[in-house]
Amino acid sequence: MFALVAALLFVLALVFEIAGLAVGSVVTVATLGTAGLLCVALHLMGVGAGWSPLKK
């Protein structure tokens, strides 16, 4: 799930970069890129995958 969110954030960042858009001073290309990288990191950690390495 986090991989799909990351892909969506990267697409939005690309569109914002190409169009030169920014939503206020908070949502910028850098913010969307950082949020996308966070989602990729969470995905690679296995968060939200439904399994845990600590289960016995």
PDB file of N, CA, C, O and CB in Angstrom:
ATOM      1  N   MET A   1       0.825  -1.198   0.000  1.00  0.00           N
ATOM      2  CA  MET A   1       0.000   0.000   0.000  1.00  0.00           C
ATOM      3  C   MET A   1       0.867   1.258   0.000  1.00  0.00           C
ATOM      4  O   MET A   1       0.579   2.228  -0.701  1.00  0.00           O
ATOM      5  CB  MET A   1      -0.937   0.000   1.210  1.00  0.00           C
ATOM      6  N   PHE A   2       1.934   1.222   0.801  1.00  0.00           N
ATOM      7  CA  PHE A   2       2.799   2.394   0.849  1.00  0.00           C
ATOM      8  C   PHE A   2       3.505   2.632  -0.490  1.00  0.00           C
ATOM      9  O   PHE A   2       3.823   3.772  -0.828  1.00  0.00           O
ATOM     10  CB  PHE A   2       3.829   2.238   1.961  1.00  0.00           C
ATOM     11  N   ALA A   3       3.748   1.565  -1.247  1.00  0.00           N
ATOM     12  CA  ALA A   3       4.383   1.722  -2.550  1.00  0.00           C
ATOM     13  C   ALA A   3       3.472   2.487  -3.508  1.00  0.00           C
ATOM     14  O   ALA A   3       3.938   3.324  -4.281  1.00  0.00           O
ATOM     15  CB  ALA A   3       4.743   0.350  -3.139  1.00  0.00           C
ATOM     16  N   LEU A   4       2.175   2.198  -3.455  1.00  0.00           N
ATOM     17  CA  LEU A   4       1.224   2.922  -4.305  1.00  0.00           C
ATOM     18  C   LEU A   4       1.130   4.392  -3.909  1.00  0.00           C
ATOM     19  O   LEU A   4       1.062   5.267  -4.772  1.00  0.00           O
ATOM     20  CB  LEU A   4      -0.160   2.272  -4.227  1.00  0.00           C
ATOM     21  N   VAL A   5       1.125   4.660  -2.617  1.00  0.00           N
ATOM     22  CA  VAL A   5       1.089   6.044  -2.138  1.00  0.00           C
ATOM     23  C   VAL A   5       2.356   6.781  -2.572  1.00  0.00           C
ATOM     24  O   VAL A   5       2.301   7.940  -2.984  1.00  0.00           O
ATOM     25  CB  VAL A   5       0.939   6.087  -0.595  1.00  0.00           C
ATOM     26  N   ALA A   6       3.494   6.098  -2.474  1.00  0.00           N
ATOM     27  CA  ALA A   6       4.754   6.709  -2.882  1.00  0.00           C
ATOM     28  C   ALA A   6       4.741   7.036  -4.371  1.00  0.00           C
ATOM     29  O   ALA A   6       5.173   8.115  -4.778  1.00  0.00           O
ATOM     30  CB  ALA A   6       5.930   5.783  -2.552  1.00  0.00           C
ATOM     31  N   ALA A   7       4.247   6.104  -5.182  1.00  0.00           N
ATOM     32  CA  ALA A   7       4.174   6.347  -6.621  1.00  0.00           C
ATOM     33  C   ALA A   7       3.286   7.539  -6.923  1.00  0.00           C
ATOM     34  O   ALA A   7       3.623   8.366  -7.771  1.00  0.00           O
ATOM     35  CB  ALA A   7       3.657   5.109  -7.350  1.00  0.00           C
ATOM     36  N   LEU A   8       2.156   7.634  -6.241  1.00  0.00           N
ATOM     37  CA  LEU A   8       1.255   8.769  -6.440  1.00  0.00           C
ATOM     38  C   LEU A   8       1.926  10.086  -6.048  1.00  0.00           C
ATOM     39  O   LEU A   8       1.797  11.087  -6.753  1.00  0.00           O
ATOM     40  CB  LEU A   8      -0.030   8.574  -5.629  1.00  0.00           C
ATOM     41  N   LEU A   9       2.637  10.078  -4.930  1.00  0.00           N
ATOM     42  CA  LEU A   9       3.327  11.303  -4.495  1.00  0.00           C
ATOM     43  C   LEU A   9       4.413  11.705  -5.481  1.00  0.00           C
ATOM     44  O   LEU A   9       4.592  12.893  -5.749  1.00  0.00           O
ATOM     45  CB  LEU A   9       3.937  11.108  -3.100  1.00  0.00           C
ATOM     46  N   PHE A  10       5.144  10.729  -6.029  1.00  0.00           N
ATOM     47  CA  PHE A  10       6.185  11.041  -7.011  1.00  0.00           C
ATOM     48  C   PHE A  10       5.581  11.582  -8.301  1.00  0.00           C
ATOM     49  O   PHE A  10       6.149  12.481  -8.921  1.00  0.00           O
ATOM     50  CB  PHE A  10       7.028   9.797  -7.308  1.00  0.00           C
ATOM     51  N   VAL A  11       4.434  11.041  -8.712  1.00  0.00           N
ATOM     52  CA  VAL A  11       3.765  11.564  -9.912  1.00  0.00           C
ATOM     53  C   VAL A  11       3.303  12.992  -9.682  1.00  0.00           C
ATOM     54  O   VAL A  11       3.458  13.848 -10.553  1.00  0.00           O
ATOM     55  CB  VAL A  11       2.566  10.675 -10.302  1.00  0.00           C
ATOM     56  N   LEU A  12       2.732  13.251  -8.504  1.00  0.00           N
ATOM     57  CA  LEU A  12       2.311  14.626  -8.189  1.00  0.00           C
ATOM     58  C   LEU A  12       3.510  15.572  -8.165  1.00  0.00           C
ATOM     59  O   LEU A  12       3.429  16.694  -8.665  1.00  0.00           O
ATOM     60  CB  LEU A  12       1.577  14.668  -6.831  1.00  0.00           C
ATOM     61  N   ALA A  13       4.613  15.123  -7.586  1.00  0.00           N
ATOM     62  CA  ALA A  13       5.816  15.958  -7.547  1.00  0.00           C
ATOM     63  C   ALA A  13       6.306  16.262  -8.959  1.00  0.00           C
ATOM     64  O   ALA A  13       6.715  17.386  -9.250  1.00  0.00           O
ATOM     65  CB  ALA A  13       6.929  15.267  -6.737  1.00  0.00           C
ATOM     66  N   LEU A  14       6.263  15.253  -9.840  1.00  0.00           N
ATOM     67  CA  LEU A  14       6.685  15.466 -11.222  1.00  0.00           C
ATOM     68  C   LEU A  14       5.777  16.466 -11.929  1.00  0.00           C
ATOM     69  O   LEU A  14       6.257  17.353 -12.635  1.00  0.00           O
ATOM     70  CB  LEU A  14       6.698  14.141 -11.983  1.00  0.00           C
ATOM     71  N   VAL A  15       4.476  16.324 -11.741  1.00  0.00           N
ATOM     72  CA  VAL A  15       3.526  17.260 -12.371  1.00  0.00           C
ATOM     73  C   VAL A  15       3.738  18.672 -11.839  1.00  0.00           C
ATOM     74  O   VAL A  15       3.737  19.636 -12.605  1.00  0.00           O
ATOM     75  CB  VAL A  15       2.063  16.810 -12.118  1.00  0.00           C
ATOM     76  N   PHE A  16       3.921  18.792 -10.522  1.00  0.00           N
ATOM     77  CA  PHE A  16       4.165  20.112  -9.937  1.00  0.00           C
ATOM     78  C   PHE A  16       5.444  20.721 -10.474  1.00  0.00           C
ATOM     79  O   PHE A  16       5.498  21.923 -10.736  1.00  0.00           O
ATOM     80  CB  PHE A  16       4.233  20.020  -8.416  1.00  0.00           C
ATOM     81  N   GLU A  17       6.488  19.895 -10.644  1.00  0.00           N
ATOM     82  CA  GLU A  17       7.771  20.394 -11.157  1.00  0.00           C
ATOM     83  C   GLU A  17       7.633  20.860 -12.604  1.00  0.00           C
ATOM     84  O   GLU A  17       8.118  21.932 -12.964  1.00  0.00           O
ATOM     85  CB  GLU A  17       8.856  19.301 -11.055  1.00  0.00           C
ATOM     86  N   ILE A  18       6.971  20.054 -13.429  1.00  0.00           N
ATOM     87  CA  ILE A  18       6.812  20.404 -14.843  1.00  0.00           C
ATOM     88  C   ILE A  18       5.955  21.651 -15.007  1.00  0.00           C
ATOM     89  O   ILE A  18       6.269  22.516 -15.825  1.00  0.00           O
ATOM     90  CB  ILE A  18       6.192  19.238 -15.617  1.00  0.00           C
ATOM     91  N   ALA A  19       4.872  21.751 -14.236  1.00  0.00           N
ATOM     92  CA  ALA A  19       3.951  22.876 -14.364  1.00  0.00           C
ATOM     93  C   ALA A  19       4.395  24.092 -13.567  1.00  0.00           C
ATOM     94  O   ALA A  19       3.852  25.182 -13.746  1.00  0.00           O
ATOM     95  CB  ALA A  19       2.574  22.463 -13.923  1.00  0.00           C
ATOM     96  N   GLY A  20       5.374  23.919 -12.690  1.00  0.00           N
ATOM     97  CA  GLY A  20       5.828  25.043 -11.872  1.00  0.00           C
ATOM     98  C   GLY A  20       4.814  25.437 -10.809  1.00  0.00           C
ATOM     99  O   GLY A  20       4.683  26.615 -10.476  1.00  0.00           O
ATOM    100  N   LEU A  21       4.104  24.462 -10.283  1.00  0.00           N
ATOM    101  CA  LEU A  21       3.057  24.727  -9.294  1.00  0.00           C
ATOM    102  C   LEU A  21       3.586  24.571  -7.872  1.00  0.00           C
ATOM    103  O   LEU A  21       4.595  23.908  -7.630  1.00  0.00           O
ATOM    104  CB  LEU A  21       1.865  23.790  -9.515  1.00  0.00           C
ATOM    105  N   ALA A  22       2.882  25.194  -6.952  1.00  0.00           N
ATOM    106  CA  ALA A  22       3.111  25.001  -5.522  1.00  0.00           C
ATOM    107  C   ALA A  22       1.814  25.360  -4.814  1.00  0.00           C
ATOM    108  O   ALA A  22       1.155  26.334  -5.178  1.00  0.00           O
ATOM    109  CB  ALA A  22       4.320  25.873  -4.994  1.00  0.00           C
ATOM    110  N   VAL A  23       1.449  24.589  -3.818  1.00  0.00           N
ATOM    111  CA  VAL A  23       0.245  24.856  -3.045  1.00  0.00           C
ATOM    112  C   VAL A  23       0.701  25.516  -1.754  1.00  0.00           C
ATOM    113  O   VAL A  23       1.039  24.839  -0.783  1.00  0.00           O
ATOM    114  CB  VAL A  23      -0.590  23.539  -2.769  1.00  0.00           C
ATOM    115  N   GLY A  24       0.709  26.822  -1.755  1.00  0.00           N
ATOM    116  CA  GLY A  24       1.195  27.558  -0.593  1.00  0.00           C
ATOM    117  C   GLY A  24       2.689  27.358  -0.413  1.00  0.00           C
ATOM    118  O   GLY A  24       3.406  27.062  -1.368  1.00  0.00           O
ATOM    119  N   SER A  25       3.147  27.520   0.807  1.00  0.00           N
ATOM    120  CA  SER A  25       4.566  27.332   1.076  1.00  0.00           C
ATOM    121  C   SER A  25       4.831  25.981   1.724  1.00  0.00           C
ATOM    122  O   SER A  25       5.976  25.650   2.030  1.00  0.00           O
ATOM    123  CB  SER A  25       5.089  28.449   1.966  1.00  0.00           C
ATOM    124  N   VAL A  26       3.772  25.197   1.934  1.00  0.00           N
ATOM    125  CA  VAL A  26       3.932  23.911   2.619  1.00  0.00           C
ATOM    126  C   VAL A  26       4.064  22.769   1.621  1.00  0.00           C
ATOM    127  O   VAL A  26       4.995  21.971   1.722  1.00  0.00           O
ATOM    128  CB  VAL A  26       2.747  23.652   3.554  1.00  0.00           C
ATOM    129  N   VAL A  27       3.158  22.678   0.666  1.00  0.00           N
ATOM    130  CA  VAL A  27       3.178  21.582  -0.303  1.00  0.00           C
ATOM    131  C   VAL A  27       3.966  22.029  -1.528  1.00  0.00           C
ATOM    132  O   VAL A  27       3.458  22.751  -2.386  1.00  0.00           O
ATOM    133  CB  VAL A  27       1.728  21.148  -0.700  1.00  0.00           C
ATOM    134  N   THR A  28       5.207  21.587  -1.590  1.00  0.00           N
ATOM    135  CA  THR A  28       6.078  21.897  -2.716  1.00  0.00           C
ATOM    136  C   THR A  28       6.591  20.587  -3.306  1.00  0.00           C
ATOM    137  O   THR A  28       6.252  19.506  -2.824  1.00  0.00           O
ATOM    138  CB  THR A  28       7.261  22.819  -2.280  1.00  0.00           C
ATOM    139  N   VAL A  29       7.405  20.691  -4.347  1.00  0.00           N
ATOM    140  CA  VAL A  29       7.988  19.508  -4.962  1.00  0.00           C
ATOM    141  C   VAL A  29       8.869  18.774  -3.962  1.00  0.00           C
ATOM    142  O   VAL A  29       8.860  17.544  -3.913  1.00  0.00           O
ATOM    143  CB  VAL A  29       8.794  19.889  -6.210  1.00  0.00           C
ATOM    144  N   ALA A  30       9.621  19.508  -3.174  1.00  0.00           N
ATOM    145  CA  ALA A  30      10.503  18.885  -2.186  1.00  0.00           C
ATOM    146  C   ALA A  30       9.701  18.158  -1.109  1.00  0.00           C
ATOM    147  O   ALA A  30      10.089  17.073  -0.676  1.00  0.00           O
ATOM    148  CB  ALA A  30      11.410  19.939  -1.542  1.00  0.00           C
ATOM    149  N   THR A  31       8.602  18.739  -0.679  1.00  0.00           N
ATOM    150  CA  THR A  31       7.755  18.103   0.329  1.00  0.00           C
ATOM    151  C   THR A  31       7.154  16.808  -0.207  1.00  0.00           C
ATOM    152  O   THR A  31       7.147  15.797   0.494  1.00  0.00           O
ATOM    153  CB  THR A  31       6.640  19.059   0.776  1.00  0.00           C
ATOM    154  N   LEU A  32       6.653  16.824  -1.434  1.00  0.00           N
ATOM    155  CA  LEU A  32       6.075  15.628  -2.026  1.00  0.00           C
ATOM    156  C   LEU A  32       7.138  14.555  -2.235  1.00  0.00           C
ATOM    157  O   LEU A  32       6.875  13.372  -2.021  1.00  0.00           O
ATOM    158  CB  LEU A  32       5.395  15.966  -3.351  1.00  0.00           C
ATOM    159  N   GLY A  33       8.331  14.956  -2.651  1.00  0.00           N
ATOM    160  CA  GLY A  33       9.419  13.998  -2.829  1.00  0.00           C
ATOM    161  C   GLY A  33       9.836  13.368  -1.520  1.00  0.00           C
ATOM    162  O   GLY A  33      10.076  12.162  -1.460  1.00  0.00           O
ATOM    163  N   THR A  34       9.926  14.168  -0.468  1.00  0.00           N
ATOM    164  CA  THR A  34      10.289  13.641   0.850  1.00  0.00           C
ATOM    165  C   THR A  34       9.213  12.700   1.372  1.00  0.00           C
ATOM    166  O   THR A  34       9.534  11.655   1.938  1.00  0.00           O
ATOM    167  CB  THR A  34      10.515  14.788   1.847  1.00  0.00           C
ATOM    168  N   ALA A  35       7.956  13.045   1.196  1.00  0.00           N
ATOM    169  CA  ALA A  35       6.867  12.168   1.625  1.00  0.00           C
ATOM    170  C   ALA A  35       6.880  10.859   0.830  1.00  0.00           C
ATOM    171  O   ALA A  35       6.601   9.793   1.377  1.00  0.00           O
ATOM    172  CB  ALA A  35       5.508  12.879   1.461  1.00  0.00           C
ATOM    173  N   GLY A  36       7.203  10.947  -0.449  1.00  0.00           N
ATOM    174  CA  GLY A  36       7.313   9.739  -1.271  1.00  0.00           C
ATOM    175  C   GLY A  36       8.438   8.837  -0.803  1.00  0.00           C
ATOM    176  O   GLY A  36       8.273   7.618  -0.742  1.00  0.00           O
ATOM    177  N   LEU A  37       9.578   9.420  -0.474  1.00  0.00           N
ATOM    178  CA  LEU A  37      10.698   8.628   0.037  1.00  0.00           C
ATOM    179  C   LEU A  37      10.375   7.993   1.378  1.00  0.00           C
ATOM    180  O   LEU A  37      10.794   6.868   1.649  1.00  0.00           O
ATOM    181  CB  LEU A  37      11.939   9.493   0.165  1.00  0.00           C
ATOM    182  N   LEU A  38       9.634   8.701   2.218  1.00  0.00           N
ATOM    183  CA  LEU A  38       9.201   8.135   3.498  1.00  0.00           C
ATOM    184  C   LEU A  38       8.306   6.926   3.261  1.00  0.00           C
ATOM    185  O   LEU A  38       8.457   5.906   3.933  1.00  0.00           O
ATOM    186  CB  LEU A  38       8.460   9.194   4.342  1.00  0.00           C
ATOM    187  N   CYS A  39       7.381   7.027   2.318  1.00  0.00           N
ATOM    188  CA  CYS A  39       6.493   5.903   2.021  1.00  0.00           C
ATOM    189  C   CYS A  39       7.272   4.718   1.448  1.00  0.00           C
ATOM    190  O   CYS A  39       6.961   3.570   1.764  1.00  0.00           O
ATOM    191  CB  CYS A  39       5.397   6.337   1.037  1.00  0.00           C
ATOM    192  N   VAL A  40       8.272   4.980   0.617  1.00  0.00           N
ATOM    193  CA  VAL A  40       9.105   3.897   0.096  1.00  0.00           C
ATOM    194  C   VAL A  40       9.856   3.216   1.231  1.00  0.00           C
ATOM    195  O   VAL A  40       9.942   1.989   1.271  1.00  0.00           O
ATOM    196  CB  VAL A  40      10.096   4.428  -0.958  1.00  0.00           C
ATOM    197  N   ALA A  41      10.399   4.003   2.154  1.00  0.00           N
ATOM    198  CA  ALA A  41      11.116   3.431   3.297  1.00  0.00           C
ATOM    199  C   ALA A  41      10.185   2.581   4.155  1.00  0.00           C
ATOM    200  O   ALA A  41      10.571   1.496   4.591  1.00  0.00           O
ATOM    201  CB  ALA A  41      11.746   4.543   4.149  1.00  0.00           C
ATOM    202  N   LEU A  42       8.974   3.053   4.402  1.00  0.00           N
ATOM    203  CA  LEU A  42       8.011   2.273   5.176  1.00  0.00           C
ATOM    204  C   LEU A  42       7.637   0.980   4.454  1.00  0.00           C
ATOM    205  O   LEU A  42       7.482  -0.070   5.078  1.00  0.00           O
ATOM    206  CB  LEU A  42       6.754   3.103   5.451  1.00  0.00           C
ATOM    207  N   HIS A  43       7.496   1.068   3.144  1.00  0.00           N
ATOM    208  CA  HIS A  43       7.173  -0.121   2.353  1.00  0.00           C
ATOM    209  C   HIS A  43       8.304  -1.148   2.442  1.00  0.00           C
ATOM    210  O   HIS A  43       8.049  -2.339   2.621  1.00  0.00           O
ATOM    211  CB  HIS A  43       6.913   0.264   0.879  1.00  0.00           C
ATOM    212  N   LEU A  44       9.537  -0.692   2.319  1.00  0.00           N
ATOM    213  CA  LEU A  44      10.680  -1.599   2.388  1.00  0.00           C
ATOM    214  C   LEU A  44      10.863  -2.202   3.776  1.00  0.00           C
ATOM    215  O   LEU A  44      11.409  -3.297   3.911  1.00  0.00           O
ATOM    216  CB  LEU A  44      11.939  -0.872   1.980  1.00  0.00           C
ATOM    217  N   MET A  45      10.410  -1.494   4.807  1.00  0.00           N
ATOM    218  CA  MET A  45      10.468  -2.024   6.168  1.00  0.00           C
ATOM    219  C   MET A  45       9.393  -3.080   6.409  1.00  0.00           C
ATOM    220  O   MET A  45       9.486  -3.849   7.366  1.00  0.00           O
ATOM    221  CB  MET A  45      10.319  -0.894   7.180  1.00  0.00           C
ATOM    222  N   GLY A  46       8.382  -3.124   5.560  1.00  0.00           N
ATOM    223  CA  GLY A  46       7.315  -4.095   5.714  1.00  0.00           C
ATOM    224  C   GLY A  46       6.129  -3.577   6.500  1.00  0.00           C
ATOM    225  O   GLY A  46       5.252  -4.355   6.875  1.00  0.00           O
ATOM    226  N   VAL A  47       6.083  -2.284   6.757  1.00  0.00           N
ATOM    227  CA  VAL A  47       4.965  -1.700   7.499  1.00  0.00           C
ATOM    228  C   VAL A  47       3.706  -1.813   6.640  1.00  0.00           C
ATOM    229  O   VAL A  47       3.709  -1.433   5.469  1.00  0.00           O
ATOM    230  CB  VAL A  47       5.253  -0.203   7.882  1.00  0.00           C
ATOM    231  N   GLY A  48       2.644  -2.333   7.224  1.00  0.00           N
ATOM    232  CA  GLY A  48       1.391  -2.457   6.523  1.00  0.00           C
ATOM    233  C   GLY A  48       1.277  -3.692   5.661  1.00  0.00           C
ATOM    234  O   GLY A  48       0.298  -3.846   4.932  1.00  0.00           O
ATOM    235  N   ALA A  49       2.261  -4.579   5.728  1.00  0.00           N
ATOM    236  CA  ALA A  49       2.248  -5.774   4.887  1.00  0.00           C
ATOM    237  C   ALA A  49       1.456  -6.915   5.510  1.00  0.00           C
ATOM    238  O   ALA A  49       1.188  -7.917   4.847  1.00  0.00           O
ATOM    239  CB  ALA A  49       3.662  -6.229   4.615  1.00  0.00           C
ATOM    240  N   GLY A  50       1.079  -6.774   6.774  1.00  0.00           N
ATOM    241  CA  GLY A  50       0.292  -7.803   7.418  1.00  0.00           C
ATOM    242  C   GLY A  50       1.110  -8.887   8.095  1.00  0.00           C
ATOM    243  O   GLY A  50       0.550  -9.879   8.562  1.00  0.00           O
ATOM    244  N   TRP A  51       2.419  -8.718   8.157  1.00  0.00           N
ATOM    245  CA  TRP A  51       3.241  -9.703   8.845  1.00  0.00           C
ATOM    246  C   TRP A  51       4.214  -8.973   9.746  1.00  0.00           C
ATOM    247  O   TRP A  51       4.497  -7.791   9.549  1.00  0.00           O
ATOM    248  CB  TRP A  51       3.991 -10.616   7.840  1.00  0.00           C
ATOM    249  N   SER A  52       4.712  -9.669  10.713  1.00  0.00           N
ATOM    250  CA  SER A  52       5.674  -9.096  11.634  1.00  0.00           C
ATOM    251  C   SER A  52       6.748 -10.127  11.948  1.00  0.00           C
ATOM    252  O   SER A  52       6.422 -11.276  12.245  1.00  0.00           O
ATOM    253  CB  SER A  52       4.981  -8.613  12.924  1.00  0.00           C
ATOM    254  N   PRO A  53       7.997  -9.753  11.891  1.00  0.00           N
ATOM    255  CA  PRO A  53       9.052 -10.722  12.195  1.00  0.00           C
ATOM    256  C   PRO A  53       9.090 -11.085  13.678  1.00  0.00           C
ATOM    257  O   PRO A  53       9.797 -12.019  14.057  1.00  0.00           O
ATOM    258  CB  PRO A  53      10.403 -10.170  11.768  1.00  0.00           C
ATOM    259  N   LEU A  54       8.338 -10.362  14.535  1.00  0.00           N
ATOM    260  CA  LEU A  54       8.359 -10.614  15.959  1.00  0.00           C
ATOM    261  C   LEU A  54       7.263 -11.576  16.414  1.00  0.00           C
ATOM    262  O   LEU A  54       7.212 -11.932  17.591  1.00  0.00           O
ATOM    263  CB  LEU A  54       8.232  -9.321  16.694  1.00  0.00           C
ATOM    264  N   LYS A  55       6.385 -12.004  15.503  1.00  0.00           N
ATOM    265  CA  LYS A  55       5.320 -12.949  15.868  1.00  0.00           C
ATOM    266  C   LYS A  55       5.928 -14.287  16.231  1.00  0.00           C
ATOM    267  O   LYS A  55       6.904 -14.731  15.625  1.00  0.00           O
ATOM    268  CB  LYS A  55       4.303 -13.116  14.714  1.00  0.00           C
ATOM    269  N   LYS A  56       5.328 -14.931  17.242  1.00  0.00           N
ATOM    270  CA  LYS A  56       5.823 -16.252  17.649  1.00  0.00           C
ATOM    271  C   LYS A  56       4.796 -17.318  17.399  1.00  0.00           C
ATOM    272  O   LYS A  56       5.042 -18.491  17.682  1.00  0.00           O
ATOM    273  CB  LYS A  56       6.215 -16.255  19.113  1.00  0.00           C
TER     274      LYS A  56
END
